Amino acid sequence: MVQRILFVCTGNICRSPTAEGVTRHWLRMVGLDGAVTVDSAGTQGYHAGEAPDARSQRAAARRGYDLSRLRARKLVEADYARFDLLLAMDRGHLDIMQRKCPPAHQHKLRLFLSYAPELAQDEVPDPYYGEATGFDRVLSLCEAGAQGLIDMLRDAH
């Protein structure tokens, strides 16, 4: 049974904290927040300790999500054992995770948007160097992925 989920992007300041915040909010709404915990990390540690990008926080706040207490951290080897499911934002992250993950935990690795098969894409694009609308798009994709993920979790719990 899935009880601990980790969302992974590059620096853990845009995509993965958005996925974490959206999923945590919805887990609380459906009463699964006591059964399932979520966290996020980056494949790189250059933003460790920082809050999510202000643009991510603003986009999230407009839809009722609070990312302000989240802090970036780097994905570490212990995470592969600690979490039941590690969800990559794109294929590049998934590739990095597959190369570093011990064989016993490879089955835990997936693309986050694999939980939103109705979408025409399976990757959450990096909004960091783009316009503000990119952060809204990331949020919409994270909502779609979180909905599918929570549907799976509700069926399992």
MARBA-517476 format. One line per 3 residues: number of its first residue (from 1); for each residue x, y, z of N, C-alpha, C, O, CB. Coordinates in Angstrom, 3 decimals, padded with zeros to 6 digits. Atoms other than C-alpha are relative to their C-alpha. Glycine has a CB too. Example, Ala and Ser with C-alpha at 12.3 -4.5 7.8 and 13.67 -1.06 7.14 Angstrom:
<rs>
1) 000.890:-001.190:000.000:012.300:-004.500:007.800:000.900:001.200:000.000:001.936:001.181:000.665:-000.992:000.027:001.246; -000.820:-001.190:-000.060:013.670:-001.060:007.140:-000.770:001.090:000.730:-000.261:002.198:000.899:000.414:000.462:-001.415
</rs>
This chain:
<rs>
1) 000.839:-001.184:000.000:000.000:000.000:000.000:000.888:001.252:000.000:001.876:001.321:000.731:-000.957:-000.005:001.224; -000.763:-001.245:000.097:001.295:003.458:-000.905:-000.341:000.896:001.190:-001.500:001.253:001.403:-000.296:000.731:-001.346; 000.198:-000.884:-001.144:001.785:005.593:002.197:000.897:001.230:-000.041:000.601:002.244:000.590:000.243:-000.757:001.276
4) -000.955:-001.109:000.052:004.745:007.836:001.353:000.371:000.273:-001.453:000.860:-000.613:-002.154:001.272:-000.315:000.843; -000.217:-000.374:001.400:005.096:009.722:-001.950:000.985:001.161:-000.069:000.886:002.121:000.695:-001.341:000.380:-000.691; -000.976:-001.064:000.225:008.010:011.844:-003.171:-000.111:000.485:-001.436:-000.056:-000.312:-002.373:001.440:-000.489:000.305
7) 000.024:-000.632:001.322:007.720:014.269:-006.102:001.394:000.557:-000.276:002.011:001.160:000.602:-001.094:001.134:-000.080; -001.376:-000.390:000.314:010.988:015.012:-007.925:000.061:000.835:-001.276:-000.498:000.463:-002.309:000.886:-001.243:-000.143; -000.321:-000.807:001.176:012.066:017.799:-010.283:001.482:000.367:000.071:002.250:-000.345:000.718:-000.903:001.290:-000.079
10) -001.422:-000.344:000.046:015.383:019.572:-010.885:000.473:000.672:001.285:001.315:000.125:001.998:000.277:000.911:-001.184; -000.476:-000.766:-001.148:015.801:022.181:-008.153:-000.927:000.017:001.190:-000.588:000.587:002.227:000.252:001.376:-000.410; 000.998:000.067:-001.061:012.706:021.516:-006.027:-000.509:001.383:000.406:-000.749:001.645:001.584:000.578:-000.708:001.207
13) 000.573:-001.313:-000.319:011.462:025.102:-006.304:-001.201:000.355:-000.881:-001.866:001.356:-000.616:001.065:001.072:-000.144; 001.147:-000.307:000.874:008.819:024.987:-009.083:-000.966:-001.180:-000.091:-002.026:-001.168:000.535:000.488:000.379:-001.409; 000.931:001.079:000.312:007.287:021.722:-010.258:-000.288:-000.938:001.166:-001.450:-001.143:001.517:000.530:-000.791:-001.135
16) 000.260:000.990:-001.050:007.776:019.223:-007.437:-000.648:000.594:001.250:-001.504:-000.070:001.836:001.288:-000.677:000.384; 000.745:-000.527:-001.142:006.740:021.565:-004.595:-001.452:000.330:-000.349:-002.330:000.250:000.510:000.689:001.240:000.535; 001.383:-000.224:000.425:003.650:022.488:-006.620:-000.775:-001.308:000.077:-001.893:-001.338:000.593:-000.053:000.581:-001.440
19) 000.657:001.310:-000.073:002.802:018.792:-006.978:-000.218:-000.417:001.449:-001.275:-000.944:001.797:000.833:-001.064:-000.735; 000.132:000.324:-001.422:003.450:018.288:-003.268:-001.134:000.794:000.643:-001.979:000.225:001.335:001.318:000.277:000.734; 001.016:-000.846:-000.615:001.280:021.233:-002.236:-001.411:-000.332:-000.449:-002.331:-000.388:000.366:000.287:001.433:-000.301
22) 001.318:000.358:000.536:-001.619:020.322:-004.519:-000.449:-001.340:000.563:-001.584:-001.474:001.020:000.030:-000.050:-001.546; 000.361:001.339:-000.474:-001.548:016.653:-003.513:-000.292:000.008:001.495:-001.255:-000.617:001.938:001.121:-000.999:-000.310; 000.236:-000.084:-001.448:-001.265:017.437:000.205:-001.377:000.627:000.273:-002.126:000.136:001.118:001.126:000.833:000.694
25) 001.294:-000.673:-000.165:-004.261:019.802:-000.062:-001.153:-000.963:-000.297:-002.113:-001.053:000.468:-000.087:001.239:-000.924; 001.080:000.906:000.390:-006.386:017.223:-001.863:-000.082:-001.224:000.904:-001.176:-001.734:001.144:000.185:-000.439:-001.438; 000.032:001.106:-000.965:-005.372:014.412:000.511:-000.794:000.416:001.238:-001.586:-000.360:001.772:001.442:-000.431:000.398
28) 000.741:-000.527:-001.151:-006.684:016.575:003.340:-001.495:000.083:-000.325:-002.331:-000.255:000.513:000.543:001.399:000.404; 001.403:-000.150:000.398:-009.917:017.252:001.411:-000.743:-001.337:-000.035:-001.938:-001.386:000.255:-000.082:000.664:-001.364; 000.660:001.307:000.090:-010.620:013.523:000.931:000.238:-000.859:001.243:-000.172:-002.019:001.283:000.489:-000.744:-001.234
31) -000.198:000.715:-001.255:-009.525:012.513:004.441:001.115:-001.027:-000.005:001.132:-001.921:000.842:-001.245:-000.666:000.369; -001.119:000.951:000.047:-006.363:010.644:003.456:001.302:000.585:000.540:002.344:-000.069:000.483:000.215:-000.470:-001.421; -001.236:-000.636:-000.459:-003.875:013.083:004.977:000.630:-000.730:001.182:001.833:-000.594:001.402:-000.274:001.438:000.382
34) -000.568:000.792:-001.092:-003.438:010.800:008.009:000.596:-001.313:-000.462:001.387:-001.923:000.257:-001.048:-000.272:001.030; -000.459:001.292:000.516:-002.752:007.754:005.840:001.131:000.124:-001.006:001.919:-000.807:-001.171:-001.145:-000.730:-000.632; -000.990:-000.187:001.066:-000.545:009.203:003.095:000.760:001.301:000.257:000.154:002.345:000.497:-000.684:000.022:-001.412
37) -000.817:-001.205:-000.131:002.356:011.639:003.429:000.687:000.277:-001.328:000.987:-000.639:-002.094:001.046:-000.149:001.142; -000.665:-000.405:001.236:003.950:013.592:000.610:001.169:000.922:000.320:001.178:001.616:001.337:-000.993:000.698:-000.956; -001.187:-000.840:-000.124:007.287:015.341:000.165:000.478:000.273:-001.421:-000.069:-000.270:-002.381:001.132:-000.688:000.884
40) -000.579:-000.260:001.315:009.354:016.707:-002.700:001.493:000.225:000.143:001.991:000.549:001.222:-000.674:001.219:-000.676; -001.456:-000.152:000.015:013.009:016.905:-003.687:000.438:000.336:-001.416:-000.335:000.221:-002.366:000.713:-001.293:000.510; -000.576:-000.305:001.300:015.270:017.961:-006.525:001.162:-000.917:-000.310:001.843:-001.392:000.599:000.448:001.446:-000.058
43) -001.162:000.803:000.383:017.823:015.992:-008.488:001.286:000.779:000.238:002.360:000.186:000.349:-000.098:-000.429:-001.476; -001.128:-000.884:-000.305:020.137:018.972:-007.865:-000.272:000.700:001.333:-001.423:000.936:001.699:000.227:001.049:-001.147; 000.170:-000.613:-001.313:020.760:020.608:-004.510:000.298:001.476:000.068:000.450:002.024:001.159:000.847:-000.686:000.963
46) -000.423:-001.397:-000.039:021.569:024.144:-005.552:-001.019:000.966:000.586:-000.679:002.126:000.815:000.336:000.439:-001.363; 000.992:-000.868:-000.647:018.338:025.558:-004.068:-000.356:-000.502:001.398:-001.337:-000.043:001.983:-001.267:000.092:-000.859; 000.312:000.603:-001.303:018.450:023.518:-000.824:-000.256:001.071:001.055:000.518:002.016:001.209:001.147:-000.919:000.455
49) 000.378:-000.924:-001.053:016.721:025.343:002.000:-000.858:001.168:-000.450:-001.410:001.886:000.384:001.210:000.519:000.637; 000.784:-001.123:000.521:014.957:027.836:-000.277:-001.490:-000.342:-000.081:-001.874:-001.502:-000.226:000.516:000.408:-001.383; 001.442:000.146:000.212:011.209:028.386:-000.473:-000.260:-000.189:-001.494:000.602:000.128:-002.314:-000.781:001.242:000.551
52) 000.342:000.096:001.420:009.442:027.595:-003.745:000.077:001.367:-000.685:-000.100:002.405:-000.048:-001.404:-000.593:-000.169; -000.052:-001.212:000.814:009.834:030.155:-006.531:-001.258:000.834:000.261:-002.363:000.297:000.345:000.129:-000.351:-001.518; 001.126:-000.895:-000.297:007.632:033.197:-005.846:-001.111:-000.120:-001.034:-002.288:000.013:-000.696:000.480:001.445:000.069
55) 001.018:000.138:001.049:005.862:032.690:-009.179:-000.827:-001.264:000.205:-002.031:-001.267:-000.053:000.659:-000.021:-001.389; 000.739:001.228:-000.327:004.934:029.125:-008.185:-000.944:000.255:001.163:-002.100:-000.169:001.147:000.973:-001.156:000.342; 000.834:-000.291:-001.170:003.660:030.365:-004.849:-001.205:000.862:-000.369:-002.313:000.617:000.106:000.828:000.699:001.079
58) 001.119:-000.865:000.405:001.549:033.097:-006.468:-001.046:-000.773:-000.801:-002.245:-000.631:-000.560:000.517:001.185:-000.829; 000.943:000.791:000.804:000.011:030.721:-009.021:-000.797:-000.940:000.900:-002.011:-001.077:000.746:000.751:-000.810:-001.093; 000.666:000.926:-000.919:-000.767:028.212:-006.266:-000.997:000.742:000.894:-002.119:000.278:001.095:001.040:-000.740:000.866
61) 000.873:-000.763:-000.903:-002.229:030.858:-003.941:-001.283:000.442:-000.700:-002.346:000.479:-000.079:000.741:001.226:000.547; 001.204:-000.408:000.741:-004.625:032.041:-006.658:-001.040:-001.120:-000.053:-002.231:-000.860:-000.223:000.375:000.425:-001.425; 000.948:001.130:000.018:-006.157:028.544:-006.584:-000.204:-000.610:001.388:-000.821:-001.667:001.523:000.492:-001.081:-000.964
64) 000.265:000.450:-001.367:-006.110:028.149:-002.809:001.020:-000.941:000.606:000.735:-001.567:001.627:-001.292:-000.652:000.036; -001.054:000.864:-000.531:-002.860:026.221:-002.263:001.087:000.848:000.647:001.443:001.907:000.130:000.599:-000.889:-001.116; -001.061:-000.721:-000.703:-000.186:027.326:000.217:001.303:-000.790:-000.089:001.414:-001.880:000.472:-000.388:000.247:001.484
67) -001.310:000.640:000.138:003.407:026.447:-000.715:001.052:000.673:000.880:002.219:000.283:000.848:000.451:000.028:-001.461; -000.962:-000.867:-000.685:005.032:028.981:001.627:000.872:-000.709:001.030:001.989:-000.263:001.291:-000.728:001.106:000.670; -000.784:000.689:-001.032:006.217:026.510:004.272:000.944:-001.057:-000.568:001.767:-001.606:000.165:-000.928:-000.647:000.997
70) -000.849:001.023:000.608:007.903:024.145:001.821:001.414:000.536:-000.192:001.608:001.730:-000.418:-000.587:-000.464:-001.349; -001.398:-000.363:000.211:011.698:024.154:001.509:000.656:-001.041:-000.894:000.420:-002.241:-000.758:000.756:000.120:001.350; -000.666:000.883:000.961:013.846:022.715:-001.258:001.034:-000.882:000.694:001.669:-000.488:001.672:000.670:000.824:-001.112
73) -001.041:000.917:-000.445:016.064:019.719:-000.657:000.409:-000.867:-001.172:-000.301:-000.949:-002.173:-000.482:-000.869:001.194; -000.496:000.872:001.053:018.104:017.339:-002.756:-000.442:-001.441:000.254:-000.484:-001.900:001.396:001.535:000.086:-000.095; 000.283:001.431:-000.051:017.058:013.778:-003.516:001.243:-000.721:000.508:002.343:-000.491:000.004:-000.431:-000.544:-001.400
76) -001.125:000.760:-000.549:019.258:011.427:-001.464:-000.285:-001.493:-000.131:-001.434:-001.898:-000.304:000.257:000.381:001.489; 000.148:001.442:000.211:019.862:007.688:-001.725:-001.020:-000.626:000.946:-001.753:-001.531:000.546:001.339:-000.687:000.172; 000.943:000.565:-000.970:017.840:006.957:001.422:-001.456:000.188:-000.426:-002.327:-000.565:000.009:000.218:000.634:001.365
79) 001.376:-000.239:000.454:014.738:008.374:-000.298:-000.568:-001.195:-000.760:-001.771:-001.449:-000.704:-000.053:001.241:-000.883; 000.494:001.135:000.786:014.521:005.318:-002.545:-000.592:-001.082:000.898:-001.549:-001.752:000.509:001.128:-000.588:-000.851; 000.535:000.970:-000.954:013.949:003.091:000.493:-001.134:000.607:000.825:-002.096:-000.082:001.164:001.113:-000.505:000.927
82) 000.946:-000.673:-000.892:011.982:005.648:002.528:-001.384:000.175:-000.618:-002.389:000.122:000.091:000.543:001.347:000.396; 001.277:-000.287:000.651:009.259:006.318:-000.050:-000.529:-001.206:-000.763:000.236:-002.024:-001.274:000.147:001.183:-000.945; 000.662:001.086:000.726:006.736:003.933:-001.603:-000.142:000.312:-001.480:-000.252:-000.594:-002.306:-001.368:-000.276:000.600
85) 000.197:-000.449:001.370:006.399:005.977:-004.785:000.806:001.276:-000.195:000.676:002.228:000.575:-001.516:000.231:-000.316; -000.800:-001.181:000.330:008.847:008.446:-006.356:-000.408:000.434:-001.399:-000.205:-000.298:-002.368:001.554:-000.295:000.086; 000.617:-000.459:001.242:007.247:010.528:-009.098:000.797:001.129:-000.636:000.945:002.206:-000.058:-001.428:000.455:000.259
88) -000.815:-000.957:000.741:009.366:012.355:-011.662:-000.884:000.929:-000.818:-001.933:000.527:-001.323:000.995:-000.729:-000.913; 000.742:-000.977:000.787:008.178:015.505:-013.389:000.252:-000.163:-001.497:-000.614:000.168:-002.308:000.369:001.406:000.434; -000.268:000.234:001.426:009.871:014.601:-016.686:000.933:-001.192:-000.183:001.440:-001.750:000.790:000.614:001.259:-000.653
91) -000.816:001.183:000.303:011.837:011.848:-018.411:001.456:000.171:000.427:002.113:-000.801:000.800:-000.059:-000.303:-001.487; -001.364:-000.251:-000.456:015.159:013.499:-017.580:000.167:-000.335:001.470:001.156:-000.954:001.862:000.381:001.448:-000.245; -000.044:000.323:-001.426:014.404:013.247:-013.870:-000.143:-001.504:000.202:000.563:-002.097:001.017:-001.110:000.752:000.766
94) 000.199:001.439:-000.122:013.154:009.697:-014.288:001.276:-000.751:-000.355:001.630:-001.723:000.313:-001.155:-000.462:-000.896; -001.253:000.630:000.403:016.374:008.757:-016.085:001.048:000.115:001.106:001.721:-000.866:001.424:000.524:000.633:-001.295; -000.952:-000.192:-001.108:018.516:010.229:-013.294:-000.352:-000.921:001.158:000.524:-001.575:001.724:000.007:001.478:000.474
97) 000.441:000.841:-001.106:016.458:008.415:-010.680:000.245:-001.476:-000.299:000.685:-002.217:000.581:-001.482:000.239:000.291; -000.211:001.404:000.359:016.638:005.100:-012.558:001.474:-000.384:000.077:001.808:-001.505:000.462:-000.534:-000.273:-001.405; -001.437:000.286:-000.058:020.431:005.360:-012.791:000.518:-000.067:001.433:001.454:-000.815:001.713:000.772:001.056:-000.771
100) -000.496:-000.069:-001.378:020.853:006.128:-009.073:-000.732:-000.933:000.963:-000.219:-001.238:002.040:-000.111:001.408:000.501; 000.841:000.804:-000.882:018.110:003.948:-007.600:000.494:-001.441:000.088:000.782:-002.057:-000.939:-001.444:000.025:-000.484; -000.348:001.413:-000.144:019.054:000.546:-006.148:-001.038:-000.885:-000.701:-002.218:-000.536:-000.748:000.107:-000.379:001.495
103) 000.917:000.894:000.725:017.531:-002.364:-008.111:-001.256:-000.381:000.792:-002.331:-000.529:000.211:000.732:-001.256:-000.389; 001.137:000.423:-000.826:015.265:-003.323:-005.199:-001.122:001.034:000.049:-002.239:000.716:000.456:000.470:-000.292:001.404; 001.003:-001.066:-000.090:013.427:000.003:-005.469:-000.404:000.582:-001.352:-001.171:001.543:-001.401:000.518:001.104:000.873
106) 000.308:-000.519:001.341:013.213:000.546:-009.247:-001.503:000.033:-000.284:-001.983:000.915:-000.995:000.698:-000.847:-001.058; 001.442:000.087:000.258:009.532:-000.463:-009.237:-000.786:001.190:000.571:-001.963:001.358:000.252:-000.544:-001.289:000.585; 000.661:-001.143:-000.627:008.709:002.675:-007.219:000.042:001.262:-000.860:-000.615:002.251:-000.537:000.635:000.283:001.335
109) -000.244:-001.188:000.817:009.752:005.099:-009.976:-001.001:000.106:-001.147:-001.230:-000.860:-001.876:001.424:-000.022:-000.552; 000.957:-000.237:001.090:007.200:006.631:-012.364:000.005:001.471:-000.365:000.506:002.313:000.381:-001.431:-000.454:000.400; 000.290:-001.386:000.352:006.352:009.782:-014.235:-001.289:000.412:000.716:-002.259:-000.347:000.729:-000.130:000.179:-001.559
112) 001.175:-000.493:-000.714:003.872:011.863:-012.220:-001.243:000.004:-000.887:-002.318:-000.414:-000.457:000.261:001.403:000.531; 001.178:-000.104:000.868:001.599:012.439:-015.204:-000.463:-001.337:-000.566:-001.403:-001.376:-001.360:000.292:000.938:-001.132; 000.548:001.313:000.361:001.232:008.695:-015.737:-001.340:-000.207:000.712:-002.111:-001.092:000.341:001.002:-001.144:000.368
115) 001.284:000.056:-000.700:-001.663:009.236:-013.315:-001.061:000.875:-000.662:-002.187:000.973:-000.173:000.179:000.422:001.445; 000.954:-000.825:000.757:-003.319:011.560:-015.829:000.042:-000.413:-001.468:000.422:000.384:-002.325:000.322:001.526:000.155; -000.106:000.496:001.378:-003.562:009.401:-018.972:-000.878:000.755:-000.995:-000.681:000.638:-002.205:-000.359:-001.457:-000.037
118) 000.869:-000.763:000.900:-006.269:011.686:-020.374:000.719:001.201:-000.617:000.240:001.776:-001.594:-001.237:000.474:000.749; -000.765:-001.128:000.537:-003.651:014.390:-020.966:000.756:-000.409:-001.255:001.062:-001.584:-001.456:000.980:000.539:001.053; -000.749:000.258:001.237:-001.857:014.685:-024.280:001.504:000.009:000.245:002.284:-000.073:-000.704:-000.358:001.039:-001.066
121) -001.431:-000.020:-000.317:001.490:014.812:-022.468:000.251:-000.768:001.290:-000.648:-000.939:002.113:000.519:001.454:000.126; -000.328:000.739:-001.214:003.299:012.848:-019.803:001.114:000.661:000.807:001.622:000.073:001.762:000.400:-001.411:-000.354; -001.026:-000.732:-000.727:005.819:015.459:-018.649:-000.533:001.362:000.440:-001.331:001.987:-000.258:001.260:000.169:-000.866
124) 000.312:-001.342:-000.483:005.428:018.607:-016.562:001.173:000.888:-000.414:002.283:000.694:000.081:-000.238:000.028:001.577; -001.107:-000.823:000.492:007.494:021.291:-018.365:000.513:000.974:001.067:-000.239:001.429:001.928:-000.439:000.777:-001.237; -000.624:-000.920:-000.950:009.909:023.487:-016.427:-000.396:001.437:-000.344:-000.098:001.905:-001.443:001.548:-000.160:-000.010
127) 000.437:-001.366:000.293:008.410:026.999:-016.146:001.033:001.067:000.361:000.809:002.251:000.107:-001.277:000.283:000.732; -000.927:-000.932:-000.647:011.482:028.598:-014.557:000.428:001.169:-000.879:000.431:002.312:-000.422:001.213:-000.738:000.444; -000.501:-001.063:000.870:012.771:030.564:-017.559:-001.074:000.608:-000.901:-000.764:001.394:-001.796:001.115:-000.533:-000.850
130) 001.070:-000.475:000.868:009.375:031.285:-019.095:-000.861:001.076:000.633:-000.476:001.724:001.606:-000.862:-001.142:-000.402; 000.969:-001.009:-000.438:006.380:033.539:-018.602:-000.827:-000.520:001.183:-000.797:-001.709:001.502:-000.932:000.397:-001.172; 000.846:000.357:-001.139:003.979:033.561:-015.646:-001.048:-001.043:-000.373:-001.437:-001.858:000.463:-000.685:001.241:000.554
133) 001.009:000.976:000.425:001.463:031.562:-017.695:000.518:-001.430:000.102:-000.268:-002.362:000.267:-000.442:000.287:-001.434; -000.588:001.329:-000.141:003.877:028.621:-017.549:-000.229:-000.584:001.382:-000.380:-001.798:001.525:001.481:000.054:-000.289; 000.233:000.464:-001.367:003.387:028.418:-013.786:-001.454:-000.419:000.185:-001.743:-001.366:000.917:000.369:001.096:001.012
136) 001.406:000.405:-000.029:-000.386:028.297:-014.235:-000.185:-001.337:-000.709:-000.959:-002.180:-000.256:-000.889:001.077:-000.652; 000.071:001.270:000.735:000.060:025.497:-016.779:000.532:-001.143:000.859:-000.079:-002.211:000.916:000.798:000.088:-001.323; -000.559:001.010:-000.906:002.287:023.560:-014.344:-001.020:-000.346:001.076:-001.215:-001.519:001.394:001.319:000.501:000.645
139) 000.998:000.234:-001.034:-000.372:023.980:-011.680:-001.156:-000.848:-000.532:-001.602:-001.774:000.145:-000.527:001.330:000.540; 001.085:000.793:000.599:-003.092:022.641:-013.995:000.429:-001.444:-000.225:-000.344:-002.367:000.033:-000.448:000.622:-001.330; -000.505:001.357:000.208:-000.942:019.639:-014.904:000.139:-000.736:001.331:-000.185:-001.920:001.426:001.354:000.035:-000.732
142) -000.127:000.618:-001.320:-000.199:018.982:-011.234:-001.369:-000.353:000.577:-001.514:-001.377:001.245:000.748:000.936:000.957; 001.351:000.333:-000.458:-003.911:019.128:-010.448:-000.508:-001.262:-000.691:-001.121:-002.114:-000.047:-000.963:001.172:-000.262; 000.436:001.199:000.735:-004.608:016.539:-013.168:000.723:-001.240:000.513:000.097:-002.277:000.733:000.252:000.169:-001.515
145) -000.767:001.131:-000.522:-001.813:014.267:-011.943:-000.426:-000.369:001.407:-000.559:-001.549:001.732:001.481:000.316:-000.018; 000.411:000.252:-001.381:-002.866:014.655:-008.317:-001.371:-000.659:000.054:-001.601:-001.539:000.883:-000.015:001.304:000.799; 001.333:000.607:000.007:-006.479:013.803:-009.143:000.083:-001.492:-000.302:-000.538:-002.302:000.386:-000.902:000.697:-001.030
148) -000.160:001.414:000.326:-005.471:010.535:-010.797:000.701:-000.776:001.099:000.330:-001.910:001.402:000.764:-000.147:-001.283; -000.728:000.636:-001.097:-003.034:009.731:-008.010:-000.921:-000.225:001.194:-000.908:-001.300:001.795:001.209:000.856:000.415; 000.902:000.129:-001.141:-005.647:010.371:-005.334:-001.107:-001.007:-000.285:-001.530:-001.722:000.623:-000.605:001.357:000.357
151) 000.973:001.044:000.354:-008.199:008.247:-007.196:000.586:-001.379:000.271:-000.095:-002.244:000.822:-000.419:000.120:-001.487; -000.671:001.276:-000.253:-005.679:005.380:-007.057:000.130:-000.248:001.501:-000.118:-001.359:001.971:001.391:-000.022:-000.666; -000.175:000.141:-001.446:-004.990:006.014:-003.363:-001.321:-000.295:000.698:-001.364:-001.108:001.622:000.623:001.263:000.583
154) 001.308:000.258:-000.611:-008.690:006.109:-002.484:-000.435:-001.434:-000.246:-001.008:-002.068:000.640:-001.055:000.970:-000.548; 000.346:001.388:000.298:-009.207:002.773:-004.212:000.794:-000.967:000.874:000.300:-002.035:001.234:000.248:-000.304:-001.480; -000.884:000.880:-000.767:-006.290:001.306:-002.231:-000.228:000.084:001.507:000.123:-000.843:002.238:001.435:000.332:-000.305
157) 000.155:-000.164:-001.451:-007.255:002.650:001.195:-001.399:-000.313:000.403:-001.734:-000.234:001.585:000.366:001.410:000.444
</rs>
